[in-house]
Amino acid sequence: MLQLTHIEKTYTSGEVQLRALKDVNLDIRAGTMVALCGPSGSGKSTLLNICGLLDHDYSGEVCFAGEVLRKSHRQSMKIRRTQLGFVFQKFNLVPVMTAFENVAFPLLLNGMKEGEVRRRVMGMLDHVGLSQFSNYRPDRLSGGQQQRVAIARALVHQPKLVIADEPTASLDSVTAKQIIELMKNLGMEQKTAFIVASHDDRMTRHCDRVVELKDGVILQESALCIA
């Protein structure tokens, strides 16, 4: 699904250079959930940005769905709109939009017809247990419900890869467990891969693999087998 080969990233500020990533190699397979772990400054956010095709200023090679990317903003924008989804700790829902409208947004951007949009959105909201809240705006939903809407929005266009940044950090234990199970189940159904940056052990212990970063280097990678 996604292969990173010899990725290097350096930030420059005046005469100071900071190597944020050093010879990173990573292979993400379809339908799997991979956790990125490490202390602040380890390179997780930088790596997420490259995986999400938001940063082109790196050396090395990124291959998505069998195609080597050209570091083209137009190419990356098309892939983000049609084949990537994003889930954030703070949900990032549009406050003036209803749950339905938030989930529908990526489909409308891709020019889908109204009837198909409604079928897809209501089906996804039903999947995440929120069909009865389709006309609610985010301020009327709990944190867990908002995160469910965000997950529905990320998956409604059936992406090949979802980038998730601390998706459970602001949730209580019960809600976090529900969100984790929801992500795993929907990912398996749609054969969607997840890359999750997280400090949350509740999240990482349910991932298929854990990749530990420190000072821009992959220290170790372990496979987990948790049902």
DRENDO-1510 file (C-alpha; in Angstrom, 1 decimal, always signed):
<recs>
REC; n; res; u; v; w
REC; 1; MET; +0.0; +0.0; +0.0 .
REC; 2; LEU; +2.7; +2.5; +1.1 .
REC; 3; GLN; +6.4; +2.1; +1.0 .
REC; 4; LEU; +8.9; +4.6; +2.2 .
REC; 5; THR; +12.5; +4.0; +1.2 .
REC; 6; HIS; +15.6; +5.7; +2.6 .
REC; 7; ILE; +13.5; +8.8; +3.7 .
REC; 8; GLU; +15.6; +11.7; +5.0 .
REC; 9; LYS; +14.2; +15.0; +6.2 .
REC; 10; THR; +16.1; +18.1; +7.4 .
REC; 11; TYR; +14.8; +21.3; +8.7 .
REC; 12; THR; +16.9; +24.5; +8.2 .
REC; 13; SER; +16.7; +27.6; +10.4 .
REC; 14; GLY; +19.3; +30.1; +9.5 .
REC; 15; GLU; +22.6; +28.3; +9.7 .
REC; 16; VAL; +21.2; +25.6; +11.9 .
REC; 17; GLN; +20.1; +22.2; +10.4 .
REC; 18; LEU; +18.1; +19.6; +12.2 .
REC; 19; ARG; +17.8; +16.1; +10.7 .
REC; 20; ALA; +14.2; +15.1; +11.6 .
REC; 21; LEU; +14.3; +11.7; +9.8 .
REC; 22; LYS; +17.3; +9.6; +9.1 .
REC; 23; ASP; +17.2; +6.7; +6.6 .
REC; 24; VAL; +13.6; +5.7; +7.4 .
REC; 25; ASN; +12.3; +2.6; +5.7 .
REC; 26; LEU; +8.6; +1.6; +6.2 .
REC; 27; ASP; +6.2; -0.7; +4.5 .
REC; 28; ILE; +2.4; -0.4; +5.2 .
REC; 29; ARG; +0.2; -3.2; +4.0 .
REC; 30; ALA; -3.5; -3.0; +3.1 .
REC; 31; GLY; -5.9; -3.6; +6.0 .
REC; 32; THR; -3.3; -3.3; +8.7 .
REC; 33; MET; -3.0; -0.8; +11.6 .
REC; 34; VAL; +0.5; +0.5; +12.3 .
REC; 35; ALA; +1.3; +2.6; +15.3 .
REC; 36; LEU; +4.1; +5.2; +15.4 .
REC; 37; CYS; +5.5; +5.7; +18.9 .
REC; 38; GLY; +8.2; +7.8; +20.4 .
REC; 39; PRO; +8.9; +10.9; +22.5 .
REC; 40; SER; +8.2; +14.5; +21.5 .
REC; 41; GLY; +10.7; +15.4; +18.8 .
REC; 42; SER; +11.2; +11.8; +17.6 .
REC; 43; GLY; +9.9; +12.5; +14.1 .
REC; 44; LYS; +6.4; +11.1; +14.3 .
REC; 45; SER; +4.6; +14.2; +13.0 .
REC; 46; THR; +7.2; +14.7; +10.3 .
REC; 47; LEU; +6.8; +11.1; +9.2 .
REC; 48; LEU; +3.0; +11.4; +9.3 .
REC; 49; ASN; +3.1; +14.5; +7.1 .
REC; 50; ILE; +5.2; +12.6; +4.5 .
REC; 51; CYS; +2.9; +9.5; +4.7 .
REC; 52; GLY; -0.1; +11.8; +4.2 .
REC; 53; LEU; +1.5; +13.5; +1.2 .
REC; 54; LEU; +1.5; +16.9; +2.9 .
REC; 55; ASP; +5.3; +17.4; +2.8 .
REC; 56; HIS; +7.4; +17.0; -0.4 .
REC; 57; ASP; +10.7; +18.4; +1.0 .
REC; 58; TYR; +12.5; +15.2; +1.7 .
REC; 59; SER; +14.9; +12.8; +0.1 .
REC; 60; GLY; +14.2; +9.2; -0.6 .
REC; 61; GLU; +11.3; +7.5; -2.3 .
REC; 62; VAL; +7.6; +7.2; -1.5 .
REC; 63; CYS; +5.6; +4.6; -3.3 .
REC; 64; PHE; +1.8; +4.6; -3.0 .
REC; 65; ALA; -0.4; +1.7; -4.3 .
REC; 66; GLY; +2.5; +0.6; -6.5 .
REC; 67; GLU; +3.3; +4.0; -8.0 .
REC; 68; VAL; +6.4; +6.0; -7.2 .
REC; 69; LEU; +5.3; +9.6; -6.3 .
REC; 70; ARG; +6.8; +12.5; -8.2 .
REC; 71; LYS; +6.6; +15.1; -5.3 .
REC; 72; SER; +4.0; +16.8; -7.4 .
REC; 73; HIS; +1.5; +19.0; -5.4 .
REC; 74; ARG; -1.2; +18.3; -8.0 .
REC; 75; GLN; -0.7; +14.5; -7.9 .
REC; 76; SER; -0.6; +14.6; -4.1 .
REC; 77; MET; -3.8; +16.6; -3.9 .
REC; 78; LYS; -5.6; +14.2; -6.1 .
REC; 79; ILE; -4.5; +11.2; -4.0 .
REC; 80; ARG; -5.4; +12.9; -0.7 .
REC; 81; ARG; -8.9; +13.7; -2.0 .
REC; 82; THR; -9.6; +10.2; -3.4 .
REC; 83; GLN; -7.4; +7.7; -1.5 .
REC; 84; LEU; -6.5; +9.1; +1.8 .
REC; 85; GLY; -8.4; +9.9; +5.0 .
REC; 86; PHE; -7.4; +11.8; +8.1 .
REC; 87; VAL; -8.4; +11.5; +11.8 .
REC; 88; PHE; -7.2; +14.0; +14.4 .
REC; 89; GLN; -7.2; +14.2; +18.2 .
REC; 90; LYS; -9.3; +17.4; +18.1 .
REC; 91; PHE; -11.7; +15.9; +15.6 .
REC; 92; ASN; -11.4; +19.0; +13.2 .
REC; 93; LEU; -15.1; +18.9; +12.3 .
REC; 94; VAL; -16.6; +22.0; +10.6 .
REC; 95; PRO; -18.6; +23.6; +13.5 .
REC; 96; VAL; -21.4; +25.1; +11.2 .
REC; 97; MET; -22.0; +21.8; +9.5 .
REC; 98; THR; -24.2; +18.9; +10.7 .
REC; 99; ALA; -22.8; +15.4; +11.2 .
REC; 100; PHE; -24.2; +14.5; +7.8 .
REC; 101; GLU; -22.6; +17.5; +6.1 .
REC; 102; ASN; -19.2; +16.9; +7.7 .
REC; 103; VAL; -19.2; +13.3; +6.4 .
REC; 104; ALA; -20.5; +14.3; +3.0 .
REC; 105; PHE; -17.9; +16.9; +2.4 .
REC; 106; PRO; -15.1; +14.7; +0.9 .
REC; 107; LEU; -17.7; +13.1; -1.4 .
REC; 108; LEU; -19.0; +16.4; -2.6 .
REC; 109; LEU; -15.4; +17.6; -3.3 .
REC; 110; ASN; -15.0; +14.5; -5.5 .
REC; 111; GLY; -18.1; +15.4; -7.5 .
REC; 112; MET; -20.3; +12.5; -6.4 .
REC; 113; LYS; -24.0; +12.8; -7.3 .
REC; 114; GLU; -26.4; +13.8; -4.5 .
REC; 115; GLY; -28.3; +10.5; -4.3 .
REC; 116; GLU; -25.1; +8.4; -4.0 .
REC; 117; VAL; -23.8; +10.9; -1.4 .
REC; 118; ARG; -26.8; +10.5; +0.8 .
REC; 119; ARG; -26.7; +6.7; +0.5 .
REC; 120; ARG; -23.0; +6.6; +1.4 .
REC; 121; VAL; -23.2; +9.1; +4.2 .
REC; 122; MET; -26.2; +7.6; +5.9 .
REC; 123; GLY; -24.7; +4.1; +5.6 .
REC; 124; MET; -21.5; +5.2; +7.2 .
REC; 125; LEU; -23.3; +7.1; +10.0 .
REC; 126; ASP; -25.3; +4.0; +10.6 .
REC; 127; HIS; -22.0; +2.0; +10.7 .
REC; 128; VAL; -20.7; +4.3; +13.5 .
REC; 129; GLY; -24.0; +4.3; +15.4 .
REC; 130; LEU; -24.9; +7.9; +14.7 .
REC; 131; SER; -27.6; +7.8; +12.0 .
REC; 132; GLN; -30.1; +9.3; +14.5 .
REC; 133; PHE; -27.7; +12.3; +15.0 .
REC; 134; SER; -27.2; +13.1; +11.3 .
REC; 135; ASN; -28.7; +16.6; +11.7 .
REC; 136; TYR; -26.8; +17.5; +14.9 .
REC; 137; ARG; -23.9; +20.0; +14.7 .
REC; 138; PRO; -20.7; +19.1; +16.5 .
REC; 139; ASP; -21.5; +21.3; +19.6 .
REC; 140; ARG; -24.4; +19.0; +20.4 .
REC; 141; LEU; -22.3; +15.8; +20.2 .
REC; 142; SER; -20.1; +14.3; +22.9 .
REC; 143; GLY; -16.3; +14.0; +22.3 .
REC; 144; GLY; -16.7; +10.3; +21.4 .
REC; 145; GLN; -19.6; +11.0; +19.0 .
REC; 146; GLN; -17.5; +13.8; +17.4 .
REC; 147; GLN; -14.7; +11.3; +16.9 .
REC; 148; ARG; -17.1; +8.8; +15.4 .
REC; 149; VAL; -18.2; +11.5; +12.9 .
REC; 150; ALA; -14.5; +12.2; +12.1 .
REC; 151; ILE; -13.9; +8.5; +11.5 .
REC; 152; ALA; -17.0; +8.3; +9.2 .
REC; 153; ARG; -15.7; +11.3; +7.3 .
REC; 154; ALA; -12.3; +9.7; +6.9 .
REC; 155; LEU; -13.7; +6.4; +5.6 .
REC; 156; VAL; -16.8; +7.4; +3.6 .
REC; 157; HIS; -14.9; +7.6; +0.3 .
REC; 158; GLN; -13.3; +4.2; +1.0 .
REC; 159; PRO; -9.7; +5.4; +1.1 .
REC; 160; LYS; -6.7; +3.0; +0.8 .
REC; 161; LEU; -4.9; +4.7; +3.8 .
REC; 162; VAL; -6.0; +6.7; +6.8 .
REC; 163; ILE; -3.6; +8.9; +8.8 .
REC; 164; ALA; -4.6; +9.2; +12.4 .
REC; 165; ASP; -2.8; +11.6; +14.8 .
REC; 166; GLU; -3.5; +10.8; +18.5 .
REC; 167; PRO; -7.1; +9.8; +17.8 .
REC; 168; THR; -7.9; +8.6; +21.3 .
REC; 169; ALA; -5.8; +10.9; +23.5 .
REC; 170; SER; -8.7; +13.2; +24.6 .
REC; 171; LEU; -11.2; +10.3; +25.1 .
REC; 172; ASP; -12.1; +8.4; +28.3 .
REC; 173; SER; -11.2; +4.7; +28.5 .
REC; 174; VAL; -14.6; +3.4; +27.5 .
REC; 175; THR; -15.0; +5.7; +24.6 .
REC; 176; ALA; -11.4; +5.1; +23.5 .
REC; 177; LYS; -12.0; +1.3; +23.4 .
REC; 178; GLN; -15.1; +1.9; +21.3 .
REC; 179; ILE; -13.2; +4.1; +18.8 .
REC; 180; ILE; -10.3; +1.7; +18.5 .
REC; 181; GLU; -12.7; -1.2; +17.8 .
REC; 182; LEU; -14.5; +0.9; +15.3 .
REC; 183; MET; -11.4; +1.9; +13.4 .
REC; 184; LYS; -10.1; -1.7; +13.3 .
REC; 185; ASN; -13.5; -3.2; +12.2 .
REC; 186; LEU; -14.1; -0.6; +9.5 .
REC; 187; GLY; -10.5; -0.8; +8.3 .
REC; 188; MET; -10.8; -4.6; +8.0 .
REC; 189; GLU; -14.1; -4.3; +6.1 .
REC; 190; GLN; -12.7; -1.8; +3.6 .
REC; 191; LYS; -9.1; -3.2; +3.5 .
REC; 192; THR; -8.0; +0.3; +4.6 .
REC; 193; ALA; -4.6; +0.7; +6.2 .
REC; 194; PHE; -4.1; +2.9; +9.2 .
REC; 195; ILE; -1.0; +4.8; +10.3 .
REC; 196; VAL; -1.5; +6.0; +13.9 .
REC; 197; ALA; +0.8; +8.3; +15.8 .
REC; 198; SER; +0.0; +7.8; +19.5 .
REC; 199; HIS; +1.4; +7.9; +23.0 .
REC; 200; ASP; -1.8; +6.0; +24.1 .
REC; 201; ASP; -1.1; +2.4; +25.2 .
REC; 202; ARG; -4.9; +1.8; +24.8 .
REC; 203; MET; -4.4; +2.5; +21.1 .
REC; 204; THR; -1.0; +1.0; +20.4 .
REC; 205; ARG; -1.6; -2.4; +22.0 .
REC; 206; HIS; -4.4; -3.0; +19.5 .
REC; 207; CYS; -2.3; -2.2; +16.4 .
REC; 208; ASP; -0.9; -4.9; +14.2 .
REC; 209; ARG; +2.6; -3.4; +14.3 .
REC; 210; VAL; +4.3; -0.8; +16.5 .
REC; 211; VAL; +7.2; +1.3; +15.1 .
REC; 212; GLU; +9.3; +3.1; +17.6 .
REC; 213; LEU; +11.0; +6.3; +16.6 .
REC; 214; LYS; +13.7; +8.3; +18.4 .
REC; 215; ASP; +15.7; +11.2; +17.1 .
REC; 216; GLY; +14.4; +10.5; +13.6 .
REC; 217; VAL; +15.5; +6.9; +13.5 .
REC; 218; ILE; +13.4; +3.7; +13.7 .
REC; 219; LEU; +14.7; +2.0; +16.8 .
REC; 220; GLN; +12.6; -1.1; +16.6 .
REC; 221; GLU; +9.5; -2.6; +15.1 .
REC; 222; SER; +7.3; -5.2; +16.7 .
REC; 223; ALA; +4.3; -7.2; +15.5 .
REC; 224; LEU; +1.4; -7.6; +17.9 .
REC; 225; CYS; -1.3; -10.3; +17.7 .
REC; 226; ILE; -4.3; -8.9; +19.6 .
REC; 227; ALA; -7.8; -9.8; +18.5 .
</recs>
